[in-house]
Amino acid sequence: MSVTASLDAASVTAEPGGRTDVPLQILNSGSTVEEYRFEVIGACAAWATVEPPALSLYPGATGTVSLRLSLPRDPSVPAGETPFGVRVTPTSDPGAAVVPEGTVSVAPFTEVTSELVPRGSSGAYRGRHQLAVDNRGNAPVTVRLTGTTGTERATVELATAELLIPSGRADFAKLSVRPAGRIWRGTPVTHTFQAFVTPVVAEGREAPEPLTLDGSYEQQAILPRWLPRALILAAAVLIALVGLWYALLRPAVKSAAREAITPEVVASAVAKSPSASGGSGNGVDGTGDPDGGGAGNEGGAAGPSPSPSTGSGTGTGGGGAGAGAANAPGTPTSARVEVKDAVGGAPSTGSAYKVPGGSVFALTDIVVQNPQGDAGTLTVLSGDAPILRLALENFRDSDYHFVTPILVASGEEVTMTVDCRQVGRPVKAPTPASCSQSLLVGGTLRPTIEAAD
């Protein structure tokens, strides 16, 4: 072996952030001039060097190099003992390398940082924060947590009083600020507070100063300021919805109800009406008003008598005969017609019902329908006499019922005339080519007096 190497100190203490030099003695025990190169091995190789990195010695000569330990002040170098070695390699004979070994005791250091997250909070019941504590030292550290508001209007509460934080790690503790009383309405109140983070160190070591963190909590009213405005806005929306109902939705519901009135329903209602039964009409069985049909019949029967009552009886009998024809028993009858008319040009007319000979039609019910919502004029006539004259834009479905029937004489017709000004458009359907209206009439078909006789 051509080299002998030894450390002046096999164990050395180093402070993080500082520099420590350890002498290394080299002896050339060979017979030729030799160059030696040095390499630090072990965990401390990242922060240790040898100065100079190479050394040439004559045979039997001794030289000294320095092992320089430059420890960084961060958690990457943990406190405690760390072994190391220095490989000394002859250039001419690498296989004859020697490795003197030693240990370095890394001194612990404490460095703690902290942050209040968030620094300001708000709420009606409490303020919520977190204390973030970061251990940037090279040894585990215990920290004590305290807090104060400086007034009696609020208190600081911590979820834990101490934290044990490993080296190079961070931990969190919940902090809340609770007010002494509640604010129902009014201006918010701001409570300032301080949190203290105090590292705990072993005896004999210098204790670092506690960390002071300032924060604030804004106590808000339980009933927010926007509540009155929200109530006013809600009332306005409610009024608007009610107006929308009466302006749009309610007429649509009524229109749907009217459209449900079909000719079959009207015919059934006519058949069940008292006027169709004929059981209570005057002059039907001669037992009505004694001054009406019944008395007239008696007068007619006594017509040939020369008594002074003959003329009166005959005249009354004539009136009774007319009333009897109007109220005579009959057959419930209904009829329907649909009339279409284009915009412009002459009106269109359709016949709903023509009274047969020897009969009188007692008209009691009329239903007119405007399903498209057209605009124009609709006229219902009995012969040449108008019964109804309606503006189409004023209705979709409309029905009329007469306590006193409208008498349509034998041979006359019930007609409907439509004069279209504008074609409507049904909901969710294309616009039709022409106006379209329908008429349903109902009543009782009764025989005339002559036919009855």
VONU-886847 format. One record per residue (C-alpha): residue number from 1; y, z negated, x negated. Coordinates in Angstrom, 1 decimal. Layout:
N
{n->NUM&yy->Y&zz->Z&xx->X} $
...
This chain:
453
{n->1&yy->0.0&zz->0.0&xx->0.0} $
{n->2&yy->3.4&zz->1.1&xx->-1.4} $
{n->3&yy->5.7&zz->-1.0&xx->0.9} $
{n->4&yy->6.2&zz->-4.6&xx->1.9} $
{n->5&yy->8.7&zz->-5.5&xx->4.7} $
{n->6&yy->9.7&zz->-8.9&xx->6.1} $
{n->7&yy->12.4&zz->-10.2&xx->8.5} $
{n->8&yy->14.7&zz->-12.9&xx->7.3} $
{n->9&yy->14.4&zz->-14.5&xx->10.8} $
{n->10&yy->11.3&zz->-14.0&xx->13.0} $
{n->11&yy->13.1&zz->-15.4&xx->16.0} $
{n->12&yy->16.7&zz->-14.8&xx->16.9} $
{n->13&yy->19.0&zz->-15.6&xx->19.9} $
{n->14&yy->21.3&zz->-12.8&xx->21.2} $
{n->15&yy->24.1&zz->-13.0&xx->23.8} $
{n->16&yy->24.4&zz->-10.2&xx->26.3} $
{n->17&yy->27.5&zz->-8.1&xx->25.6} $
{n->18&yy->27.6&zz->-9.2&xx->21.9} $
{n->19&yy->26.0&zz->-8.0&xx->18.7} $
{n->20&yy->23.4&zz->-9.8&xx->16.5} $
{n->21&yy->22.2&zz->-8.5&xx->13.0} $
{n->22&yy->18.9&zz->-9.5&xx->11.5} $
{n->23&yy->18.3&zz->-8.7&xx->7.8} $
{n->24&yy->15.1&zz->-6.8&xx->7.0} $
{n->25&yy->13.8&zz->-6.9&xx->3.3} $
{n->26&yy->12.0&zz->-3.8&xx->1.9} $
{n->27&yy->9.9&zz->-3.9&xx->-1.4} $
{n->28&yy->8.6&zz->-0.6&xx->-3.0} $
{n->29&yy->5.3&zz->-1.8&xx->-4.4} $
{n->30&yy->4.3&zz->1.7&xx->-5.4} $
{n->31&yy->4.6&zz->3.6&xx->-8.7} $
{n->32&yy->7.0&zz->6.4&xx->-7.5} $
{n->33&yy->10.3&zz->6.6&xx->-6.0} $
{n->34&yy->9.9&zz->6.3&xx->-2.2} $
{n->35&yy->12.0&zz->6.9&xx->0.9} $
{n->36&yy->11.5&zz->4.7&xx->3.9} $
{n->37&yy->12.4&zz->5.4&xx->7.5} $
{n->38&yy->12.8&zz->2.7&xx->10.2} $
{n->39&yy->11.9&zz->2.7&xx->14.0} $
{n->40&yy->12.4&zz->-0.2&xx->16.4} $
{n->41&yy->9.5&zz->-0.5&xx->18.9} $
{n->42&yy->9.1&zz->-2.7&xx->21.9} $
{n->43&yy->11.3&zz->-3.5&xx->25.0} $
{n->44&yy->14.4&zz->-3.9&xx->22.9} $
{n->45&yy->14.2&zz->-0.4&xx->21.4} $
{n->46&yy->16.9&zz->0.8&xx->23.9} $
{n->47&yy->19.5&zz->-1.5&xx->22.5} $
{n->48&yy->18.4&zz->-2.1&xx->18.9} $
{n->49&yy->19.1&zz->0.1&xx->15.8} $
{n->50&yy->18.5&zz->-0.2&xx->12.0} $
{n->51&yy->21.3&zz->0.4&xx->9.6} $
{n->52&yy->20.9&zz->2.5&xx->7.5} $
{n->53&yy->18.2&zz->4.4&xx->9.3} $
{n->54&yy->16.6&zz->5.5&xx->5.9} $
{n->55&yy->16.3&zz->3.8&xx->2.5} $
{n->56&yy->15.2&zz->5.1&xx->-1.0} $
{n->57&yy->13.8&zz->2.6&xx->-3.6} $
{n->58&yy->12.5&zz->2.9&xx->-7.2} $
{n->59&yy->9.1&zz->1.5&xx->-8.0} $
{n->60&yy->9.3&zz->-2.3&xx->-7.8} $
{n->61&yy->12.8&zz->-2.3&xx->-6.3} $
{n->62&yy->13.9&zz->-4.3&xx->-3.3} $
{n->63&yy->16.3&zz->-3.2&xx->-0.6} $
{n->64&yy->17.8&zz->-4.7&xx->2.6} $
{n->65&yy->18.6&zz->-3.0&xx->5.9} $
{n->66&yy->20.0&zz->-4.6&xx->9.0} $
{n->67&yy->18.4&zz->-4.8&xx->12.4} $
{n->68&yy->21.3&zz->-4.6&xx->14.8} $
{n->69&yy->20.8&zz->-5.9&xx->18.4} $
{n->70&yy->23.5&zz->-4.8&xx->20.8} $
{n->71&yy->22.6&zz->-6.2&xx->24.2} $
{n->72&yy->24.4&zz->-4.8&xx->27.3} $
{n->73&yy->25.9&zz->-7.3&xx->29.7} $
{n->74&yy->24.0&zz->-6.2&xx->32.8} $
{n->75&yy->20.8&zz->-7.1&xx->34.7} $
{n->76&yy->18.8&zz->-4.5&xx->32.8} $
{n->77&yy->18.2&zz->-7.1&xx->30.0} $
{n->78&yy->16.6&zz->-10.1&xx->31.6} $
{n->79&yy->17.1&zz->-13.5&xx->30.2} $
{n->80&yy->14.3&zz->-15.0&xx->28.1} $
{n->81&yy->12.2&zz->-14.0&xx->25.0} $
{n->82&yy->11.6&zz->-10.4&xx->24.3} $
{n->83&yy->9.2&zz->-9.4&xx->21.4} $
{n->84&yy->10.1&zz->-6.5&xx->19.1} $
{n->85&yy->8.9&zz->-4.8&xx->16.0} $
{n->86&yy->10.3&zz->-2.5&xx->13.3} $
{n->87&yy->8.1&zz->0.3&xx->11.9} $
{n->88&yy->8.7&zz->1.0&xx->8.3} $
{n->89&yy->7.2&zz->4.4&xx->7.3} $
{n->90&yy->7.0&zz->5.8&xx->3.7} $
{n->91&yy->8.0&zz->9.4&xx->3.8} $
{n->92&yy->5.2&zz->10.5&xx->1.3} $
{n->93&yy->2.5&zz->8.5&xx->3.0} $
{n->94&yy->3.1&zz->8.0&xx->6.8} $
{n->95&yy->-0.3&zz->6.3&xx->7.2} $
{n->96&yy->0.8&zz->3.4&xx->5.0} $
{n->97&yy->3.5&zz->2.2&xx->7.5} $
{n->98&yy->4.0&zz->-1.5&xx->8.1} $
{n->99&yy->5.5&zz->-3.2&xx->11.3} $
{n->100&yy->7.2&zz->-6.6&xx->10.8} $
{n->101&yy->7.5&zz->-8.4&xx->14.2} $
{n->102&yy->9.8&zz->-10.9&xx->15.8} $
{n->103&yy->11.3&zz->-12.2&xx->19.1} $
{n->104&yy->14.8&zz->-12.2&xx->20.5} $
{n->105&yy->15.8&zz->-14.8&xx->23.0} $
{n->106&yy->18.3&zz->-13.3&xx->25.4} $
{n->107&yy->20.7&zz->-15.8&xx->26.6} $
{n->108&yy->21.3&zz->-15.9&xx->30.4} $
{n->109&yy->24.7&zz->-15.1&xx->31.9} $
{n->110&yy->26.0&zz->-15.5&xx->35.4} $
{n->111&yy->28.1&zz->-12.8&xx->37.2} $
{n->112&yy->28.4&zz->-12.8&xx->40.9} $
{n->113&yy->30.5&zz->-10.6&xx->43.2} $
{n->114&yy->31.0&zz->-10.9&xx->46.9} $
{n->115&yy->32.5&zz->-9.0&xx->49.8} $
{n->116&yy->33.3&zz->-9.8&xx->53.4} $
{n->117&yy->32.1&zz->-7.1&xx->55.8} $
{n->118&yy->34.2&zz->-6.4&xx->57.8} $
{n->119&yy->37.3&zz->-8.2&xx->56.7} $
{n->120&yy->38.8&zz->-8.1&xx->60.2} $
{n->121&yy->36.9&zz->-8.4&xx->63.5} $
{n->122&yy->37.9&zz->-8.7&xx->67.2} $
{n->123&yy->36.2&zz->-9.9&xx->70.4} $
{n->124&yy->36.6&zz->-12.1&xx->73.4} $
{n->125&yy->34.0&zz->-14.7&xx->72.4} $
{n->126&yy->33.5&zz->-14.6&xx->68.6} $
{n->127&yy->34.1&zz->-12.7&xx->65.5} $
{n->128&yy->31.1&zz->-11.4&xx->63.6} $
{n->129&yy->31.0&zz->-10.8&xx->59.8} $
{n->130&yy->28.6&zz->-10.6&xx->56.9} $
{n->131&yy->28.9&zz->-12.0&xx->53.4} $
{n->132&yy->27.5&zz->-9.6&xx->50.9} $
{n->133&yy->26.7&zz->-11.4&xx->47.6} $
{n->134&yy->25.7&zz->-9.3&xx->44.5} $
{n->135&yy->24.0&zz->-10.9&xx->41.5} $
{n->136&yy->25.1&zz->-8.9&xx->38.5} $
{n->137&yy->23.8&zz->-11.4&xx->36.0} $
{n->138&yy->20.5&zz->-11.3&xx->34.1} $
{n->139&yy->18.9&zz->-14.4&xx->35.7} $
{n->140&yy->18.3&zz->-15.5&xx->39.3} $
{n->141&yy->21.2&zz->-17.4&xx->40.8} $
{n->142&yy->21.7&zz->-19.8&xx->43.7} $
{n->143&yy->25.0&zz->-19.6&xx->45.6} $
{n->144&yy->26.5&zz->-22.0&xx->48.1} $
{n->145&yy->28.3&zz->-20.6&xx->51.1} $
{n->146&yy->31.1&zz->-22.4&xx->52.9} $
{n->147&yy->34.0&zz->-21.4&xx->55.1} $
{n->148&yy->37.1&zz->-22.8&xx->56.8} $
{n->149&yy->39.9&zz->-21.6&xx->59.1} $
{n->150&yy->42.5&zz->-24.2&xx->58.1} $
{n->151&yy->43.3&zz->-24.9&xx->61.8} $
{n->152&yy->41.5&zz->-26.5&xx->64.8} $
{n->153&yy->41.8&zz->-23.4&xx->67.0} $
{n->154&yy->38.6&zz->-21.9&xx->65.5} $
{n->155&yy->35.6&zz->-22.8&xx->63.3} $
{n->156&yy->33.5&zz->-20.8&xx->60.8} $
{n->157&yy->29.8&zz->-20.8&xx->61.2} $
{n->158&yy->27.3&zz->-19.6&xx->58.6} $
{n->159&yy->23.7&zz->-18.7&xx->59.2} $
{n->160&yy->22.6&zz->-20.2&xx->55.9} $
{n->161&yy->24.3&zz->-22.6&xx->53.4} $
{n->162&yy->22.6&zz->-21.2&xx->50.3} $
{n->163&yy->21.2&zz->-17.9&xx->49.0} $
{n->164&yy->18.8&zz->-17.5&xx->46.1} $
{n->165&yy->19.4&zz->-14.0&xx->44.7} $
{n->166&yy->17.2&zz->-12.3&xx->42.0} $
{n->167&yy->18.8&zz->-10.6&xx->39.0} $
{n->168&yy->20.3&zz->-7.3&xx->39.8} $
{n->169&yy->19.9&zz->-7.7&xx->43.6} $
{n->170&yy->22.2&zz->-8.4&xx->46.6} $
{n->171&yy->21.7&zz->-10.5&xx->49.7} $
{n->172&yy->23.6&zz->-11.0&xx->52.9} $
{n->173&yy->24.5&zz->-14.0&xx->55.1} $
{n->174&yy->25.8&zz->-13.8&xx->58.7} $
{n->175&yy->29.2&zz->-15.4&xx->59.3} $
{n->176&yy->30.8&zz->-15.9&xx->62.7} $
{n->177&yy->34.2&zz->-17.2&xx->63.8} $
{n->178&yy->34.1&zz->-19.1&xx->67.1} $
{n->179&yy->37.4&zz->-19.9&xx->68.9} $
{n->180&yy->37.9&zz->-23.3&xx->70.4} $
{n->181&yy->39.0&zz->-22.0&xx->73.8} $
{n->182&yy->38.9&zz->-18.8&xx->75.9} $
{n->183&yy->41.7&zz->-16.4&xx->76.7} $
{n->184&yy->41.3&zz->-15.0&xx->80.2} $
{n->185&yy->44.4&zz->-12.8&xx->80.2} $
{n->186&yy->47.3&zz->-12.3&xx->77.9} $
{n->187&yy->48.2&zz->-11.4&xx->74.3} $
{n->188&yy->45.4&zz->-11.6&xx->71.7} $
{n->189&yy->45.4&zz->-14.4&xx->69.1} $
{n->190&yy->44.6&zz->-13.8&xx->65.4} $
{n->191&yy->42.7&zz->-16.5&xx->63.5} $
{n->192&yy->42.7&zz->-16.3&xx->59.7} $
{n->193&yy->39.9&zz->-17.8&xx->57.7} $
{n->194&yy->38.4&zz->-18.1&xx->54.2} $
{n->195&yy->34.8&zz->-17.9&xx->52.9} $
{n->196&yy->33.8&zz->-19.4&xx->49.6} $
{n->197&yy->30.9&zz->-18.3&xx->47.4} $
{n->198&yy->30.0&zz->-20.8&xx->44.6} $
{n->199&yy->27.3&zz->-20.0&xx->42.0} $
{n->200&yy->25.1&zz->-23.0&xx->41.0} $
{n->201&yy->24.4&zz->-23.2&xx->37.3} $
{n->202&yy->22.2&zz->-25.5&xx->35.2} $
{n->203&yy->23.6&zz->-28.5&xx->33.5} $
{n->204&yy->25.3&zz->-27.9&xx->30.3} $
{n->205&yy->26.5&zz->-24.4&xx->31.3} $
{n->206&yy->30.0&zz->-23.6&xx->32.3} $
{n->207&yy->30.3&zz->-23.2&xx->36.1} $
{n->208&yy->32.1&zz->-20.1&xx->37.2} $
{n->209&yy->35.0&zz->-20.3&xx->39.6} $
{n->210&yy->34.1&zz->-20.0&xx->43.3} $
{n->211&yy->34.8&zz->-16.6&xx->44.9} $
{n->212&yy->37.3&zz->-16.8&xx->47.8} $
{n->213&yy->37.2&zz->-14.1&xx->50.5} $
{n->214&yy->40.0&zz->-13.8&xx->53.1} $
{n->215&yy->39.3&zz->-12.6&xx->56.6} $
{n->216&yy->40.7&zz->-12.5&xx->60.1} $
{n->217&yy->39.4&zz->-12.6&xx->63.7} $
{n->218&yy->41.5&zz->-11.3&xx->66.6} $
{n->219&yy->40.6&zz->-13.2&xx->69.8} $
{n->220&yy->41.0&zz->-10.9&xx->72.8} $
{n->221&yy->41.4&zz->-11.7&xx->76.4} $
{n->222&yy->38.2&zz->-11.7&xx->78.5} $
{n->223&yy->39.9&zz->-9.6&xx->81.2} $
{n->224&yy->41.1&zz->-6.5&xx->79.3} $
{n->225&yy->44.5&zz->-5.0&xx->79.7} $
{n->226&yy->43.2&zz->-1.8&xx->81.1} $
{n->227&yy->41.4&zz->-3.5&xx->84.0} $
{n->228&yy->44.4&zz->-3.2&xx->86.5} $
{n->229&yy->44.9&zz->0.4&xx->85.6} $
{n->230&yy->41.2&zz->1.1&xx->86.0} $
{n->231&yy->41.2&zz->-0.6&xx->89.5} $
{n->232&yy->44.2&zz->1.5&xx->90.5} $
{n->233&yy->42.5&zz->4.7&xx->89.2} $
{n->234&yy->39.3&zz->3.8&xx->91.1} $
{n->235&yy->41.3&zz->3.2&xx->94.3} $
{n->236&yy->43.0&zz->6.6&xx->93.8} $
{n->237&yy->39.6&zz->8.3&xx->93.3} $
{n->238&yy->38.2&zz->6.6&xx->96.4} $
{n->239&yy->41.1&zz->7.8&xx->98.5} $
{n->240&yy->40.7&zz->11.3&xx->97.1} $
{n->241&yy->37.0&zz->11.3&xx->98.0} $
{n->242&yy->37.8&zz->10.1&xx->101.5} $
{n->243&yy->40.3&zz->12.9&xx->101.9} $
{n->244&yy->37.8&zz->15.4&xx->100.5} $
{n->245&yy->35.3&zz->14.2&xx->103.1} $
{n->246&yy->37.7&zz->14.6&xx->106.0} $
{n->247&yy->39.1&zz->17.9&xx->104.7} $
{n->248&yy->35.9&zz->19.7&xx->103.6} $
{n->249&yy->32.7&zz->17.9&xx->104.1} $
{n->250&yy->33.1&zz->16.6&xx->107.6} $
{n->251&yy->34.0&zz->20.1&xx->109.1} $
{n->252&yy->31.0&zz->21.5&xx->107.3} $
{n->253&yy->28.8&zz->18.9&xx->108.9} $
{n->254&yy->30.2&zz->19.6&xx->112.3} $
{n->255&yy->29.7&zz->23.3&xx->111.8} $
{n->256&yy->26.1&zz->22.7&xx->110.8} $
{n->257&yy->25.6&zz->20.6&xx->114.0} $
{n->258&yy->27.1&zz->23.3&xx->116.1} $
{n->259&yy->24.9&zz->26.0&xx->114.6} $
{n->260&yy->22.0&zz->23.9&xx->115.6} $
{n->261&yy->22.9&zz->24.7&xx->119.3} $
{n->262&yy->20.7&zz->27.6&xx->120.0} $
{n->263&yy->20.5&zz->29.6&xx->123.3} $
{n->264&yy->17.2&zz->28.0&xx->124.0} $
{n->265&yy->18.7&zz->24.5&xx->123.8} $
{n->266&yy->21.6&zz->25.6&xx->126.1} $
{n->267&yy->19.2&zz->27.1&xx->128.6} $
{n->268&yy->17.2&zz->23.9&xx->128.7} $
{n->269&yy->20.3&zz->21.8&xx->129.2} $
{n->270&yy->21.4&zz->24.1&xx->132.1} $
{n->271&yy->18.0&zz->23.8&xx->133.7} $
{n->272&yy->18.3&zz->20.0&xx->133.6} $
{n->273&yy->21.9&zz->19.8&xx->134.8} $
{n->274&yy->22.7&zz->18.4&xx->138.3} $
{n->275&yy->24.5&zz->21.6&xx->139.3} $
{n->276&yy->21.3&zz->23.6&xx->138.7} $
{n->277&yy->19.1&zz->21.2&xx->140.8} $
{n->278&yy->21.2&zz->21.8&xx->143.9} $
{n->279&yy->20.2&zz->18.5&xx->145.3} $
{n->280&yy->23.7&zz->17.0&xx->145.6} $
{n->281&yy->25.8&zz->20.2&xx->146.4} $
{n->282&yy->28.0&zz->20.1&xx->149.5} $
{n->283&yy->26.9&zz->22.4&xx->152.3} $
{n->284&yy->23.3&zz->22.8&xx->151.1} $
{n->285&yy->21.5&zz->21.0&xx->153.9} $
{n->286&yy->24.4&zz->20.6&xx->156.3} $
{n->287&yy->24.6&zz->16.8&xx->155.5} $
{n->288&yy->27.6&zz->17.0&xx->153.2} $
{n->289&yy->31.2&zz->16.3&xx->154.1} $
{n->290&yy->31.4&zz->16.2&xx->157.9} $
{n->291&yy->34.7&zz->18.1&xx->157.7} $
{n->292&yy->33.2&zz->20.8&xx->155.5} $
{n->293&yy->30.0&zz->22.8&xx->155.7} $
{n->294&yy->28.3&zz->20.6&xx->158.3} $
{n->295&yy->31.2&zz->20.6&xx->160.7} $
{n->296&yy->31.6&zz->24.3&xx->160.2} $
{n->297&yy->28.1&zz->25.0&xx->161.1} $
{n->298&yy->28.5&zz->23.0&xx->164.3} $
{n->299&yy->31.7&zz->24.9&xx->165.1} $
{n->300&yy->30.0&zz->28.2&xx->164.5} $
{n->301&yy->27.2&zz->27.2&xx->166.9} $
{n->302&yy->29.7&zz->26.3&xx->169.6} $
{n->303&yy->31.8&zz->29.4&xx->169.0} $
{n->304&yy->31.2&zz->31.0&xx->172.4} $
{n->305&yy->32.4&zz->27.9&xx->174.3} $
{n->306&yy->35.8&zz->28.4&xx->175.9} $
{n->307&yy->36.8&zz->24.9&xx->175.0} $
{n->308&yy->40.0&zz->24.4&xx->172.9} $
{n->309&yy->37.8&zz->23.4&xx->170.0} $
{n->310&yy->36.2&zz->26.9&xx->169.8} $
{n->311&yy->38.8&zz->28.5&xx->167.5} $
{n->312&yy->38.9&zz->25.4&xx->165.3} $
{n->313&yy->35.2&zz->25.2&xx->165.1} $
{n->314&yy->34.9&zz->28.9&xx->164.2} $
{n->315&yy->37.5&zz->28.7&xx->161.5} $
{n->316&yy->36.0&zz->25.6&xx->160.0} $
{n->317&yy->32.6&zz->27.2&xx->160.2} $
{n->318&yy->33.9&zz->30.2&xx->158.2} $
{n->319&yy->35.1&zz->27.8&xx->155.4} $
{n->320&yy->31.8&zz->26.0&xx->155.5} $
{n->321&yy->29.9&zz->29.2&xx->155.1} $
{n->322&yy->31.9&zz->30.1&xx->152.0} $
{n->323&yy->31.3&zz->26.7&xx->150.5} $
{n->324&yy->27.7&zz->26.9&xx->151.4} $
{n->325&yy->27.3&zz->30.2&xx->149.6} $
{n->326&yy->28.9&zz->28.7&xx->146.4} $
{n->327&yy->26.7&zz->25.6&xx->146.5} $
{n->328&yy->23.5&zz->27.2&xx->147.9} $
{n->329&yy->20.3&zz->26.5&xx->145.9} $
{n->330&yy->19.7&zz->29.0&xx->143.2} $
{n->331&yy->17.8&zz->29.9&xx->140.0} $
{n->332&yy->19.0&zz->28.6&xx->136.6} $
{n->333&yy->20.0&zz->31.7&xx->134.6} $
{n->334&yy->21.2&zz->32.3&xx->131.1} $
{n->335&yy->22.1&zz->35.4&xx->129.1} $
{n->336&yy->23.3&zz->36.3&xx->125.6} $
{n->337&yy->25.2&zz->39.1&xx->124.0} $
{n->338&yy->26.2&zz->39.8&xx->120.4} $
{n->339&yy->29.2&zz->42.0&xx->119.7} $
{n->340&yy->30.1&zz->43.5&xx->116.3} $
{n->341&yy->33.5&zz->45.0&xx->115.5} $
{n->342&yy->34.9&zz->46.5&xx->112.3} $
{n->343&yy->38.4&zz->45.8&xx->111.0} $
{n->344&yy->41.0&zz->48.2&xx->112.6} $
{n->345&yy->40.4&zz->50.5&xx->115.6} $
{n->346&yy->39.8&zz->49.6&xx->119.2} $
{n->347&yy->38.2&zz->46.2&xx->120.1} $
{n->348&yy->34.5&zz->46.2&xx->120.9} $
{n->349&yy->33.1&zz->44.9&xx->124.2} $
{n->350&yy->29.6&zz->43.8&xx->125.2} $
{n->351&yy->28.1&zz->42.8&xx->128.5} $
{n->352&yy->26.4&zz->39.4&xx->128.6} $
{n->353&yy->25.3&zz->39.4&xx->132.2} $
{n->354&yy->25.7&zz->41.6&xx->135.3} $
{n->355&yy->25.3&zz->39.8&xx->138.7} $
{n->356&yy->22.7&zz->41.6&xx->140.8} $
{n->357&yy->23.5&zz->42.6&xx->144.3} $
{n->358&yy->23.3&zz->40.0&xx->147.1} $
{n->359&yy->23.8&zz->37.2&xx->144.6} $
{n->360&yy->26.6&zz->35.0&xx->143.2} $
{n->361&yy->26.5&zz->33.7&xx->139.7} $
{n->362&yy->27.8&zz->30.2&xx->139.3} $
{n->363&yy->28.9&zz->30.1&xx->135.7} $
{n->364&yy->28.8&zz->26.5&xx->134.3} $
{n->365&yy->28.2&zz->26.8&xx->130.5} $
{n->366&yy->29.7&zz->29.0&xx->127.8} $
{n->367&yy->28.8&zz->28.9&xx->124.1} $
{n->368&yy->30.6&zz->31.2&xx->121.6} $
{n->369&yy->29.5&zz->31.5&xx->118.0} $
{n->370&yy->31.4&zz->32.8&xx->115.0} $
{n->371&yy->28.8&zz->32.2&xx->112.2} $
{n->372&yy->30.6&zz->34.3&xx->109.5} $
{n->373&yy->33.9&zz->32.7&xx->109.9} $
{n->374&yy->35.7&zz->35.9&xx->110.9} $
{n->375&yy->39.3&zz->36.1&xx->111.9} $
{n->376&yy->40.5&zz->37.9&xx->115.1} $
{n->377&yy->40.5&zz->37.5&xx->118.9} $
{n->378&yy->37.6&zz->36.8&xx->121.3} $
{n->379&yy->38.0&zz->37.2&xx->125.0} $
{n->380&yy->35.4&zz->36.3&xx->127.7} $
{n->381&yy->36.0&zz->38.1&xx->131.0} $
{n->382&yy->34.5&zz->37.8&xx->134.5} $
{n->383&yy->35.0&zz->41.3&xx->135.8} $
{n->384&yy->38.6&zz->42.1&xx->134.8} $
{n->385&yy->39.7&zz->38.5&xx->134.8} $
{n->386&yy->39.8&zz->36.6&xx->131.5} $
{n->387&yy->38.0&zz->33.3&xx->131.4} $
{n->388&yy->38.6&zz->32.4&xx->127.7} $
{n->389&yy->40.8&zz->33.8&xx->125.0} $
{n->390&yy->40.0&zz->32.3&xx->121.5} $
{n->391&yy->41.2&zz->32.9&xx->117.9} $
{n->392&yy->38.1&zz->33.4&xx->115.8} $
{n->393&yy->39.6&zz->31.6&xx->112.8} $
{n->394&yy->39.8&zz->28.3&xx->114.8} $
{n->395&yy->36.0&zz->27.8&xx->115.3} $
{n->396&yy->32.5&zz->28.6&xx->114.1} $
{n->397&yy->30.7&zz->27.3&xx->117.2} $
{n->398&yy->32.4&zz->26.2&xx->120.4} $
{n->399&yy->30.9&zz->25.3&xx->123.8} $
{n->400&yy->32.5&zz->24.8&xx->127.2} $
{n->401&yy->31.0&zz->23.2&xx->130.3} $
{n->402&yy->32.6&zz->23.4&xx->133.8} $
{n->403&yy->32.2&zz->20.8&xx->136.4} $
{n->404&yy->33.4&zz->23.3&xx->139.0} $
{n->405&yy->31.5&zz->26.5&xx->138.5} $
{n->406&yy->33.2&zz->29.8&xx->137.9} $
{n->407&yy->31.9&zz->32.2&xx->140.6} $
{n->408&yy->31.1&zz->35.7&xx->139.5} $
{n->409&yy->30.7&zz->38.0&xx->142.5} $
{n->410&yy->27.8&zz->40.4&xx->143.1} $
{n->411&yy->28.0&zz->43.5&xx->140.9} $
{n->412&yy->30.5&zz->42.0&xx->138.5} $
{n->413&yy->29.8&zz->41.5&xx->134.8} $
{n->414&yy->30.5&zz->38.7&xx->132.3} $
{n->415&yy->31.6&zz->40.4&xx->129.1} $
{n->416&yy->32.9&zz->39.6&xx->125.7} $
{n->417&yy->35.6&zz->41.6&xx->123.8} $
{n->418&yy->36.1&zz->41.1&xx->120.0} $
{n->419&yy->39.1&zz->42.4&xx->118.1} $
{n->420&yy->38.4&zz->41.9&xx->114.4} $
{n->421&yy->41.2&zz->41.4&xx->111.9} $
{n->422&yy->39.3&zz->40.1&xx->108.9} $
{n->423&yy->35.6&zz->39.8&xx->108.2} $
{n->424&yy->34.5&zz->36.4&xx->107.0} $
{n->425&yy->32.0&zz->35.6&xx->104.3} $
{n->426&yy->29.1&zz->33.3&xx->104.9} $
{n->427&yy->28.2&zz->30.6&xx->102.3} $
{n->428&yy->26.1&zz->32.0&xx->99.4} $
{n->429&yy->25.8&zz->35.4&xx->101.0} $
{n->430&yy->27.5&zz->38.8&xx->100.5} $
{n->431&yy->30.4&zz->39.8&xx->102.7} $
{n->432&yy->29.2&zz->41.6&xx->105.9} $
{n->433&yy->30.6&zz->45.0&xx->106.9} $
{n->434&yy->31.9&zz->43.9&xx->110.3} $
{n->435&yy->32.8&zz->40.9&xx->112.4} $
{n->436&yy->29.9&zz->39.5&xx->114.4} $
{n->437&yy->30.1&zz->37.1&xx->117.4} $
{n->438&yy->27.7&zz->36.0&xx->120.1} $
{n->439&yy->28.2&zz->34.7&xx->123.6} $
{n->440&yy->25.7&zz->32.6&xx->125.6} $
{n->441&yy->26.4&zz->32.0&xx->129.3} $
{n->442&yy->24.5&zz->29.7&xx->131.6} $
{n->443&yy->24.6&zz->28.9&xx->135.2} $
{n->444&yy->22.9&zz->29.3&xx->138.6} $
{n->445&yy->22.1&zz->32.6&xx->140.3} $
{n->446&yy->22.5&zz->32.0&xx->144.1} $
{n->447&yy->22.1&zz->34.2&xx->147.1} $
{n->448&yy->25.2&zz->35.1&xx->149.1} $
{n->449&yy->25.5&zz->34.0&xx->152.7} $
{n->450&yy->24.5&zz->37.4&xx->154.1} $
{n->451&yy->21.5&zz->37.6&xx->151.8} $
{n->452&yy->20.5&zz->34.0&xx->152.8} $
{n->453&yy->20.8&zz->34.9&xx->156.5} $
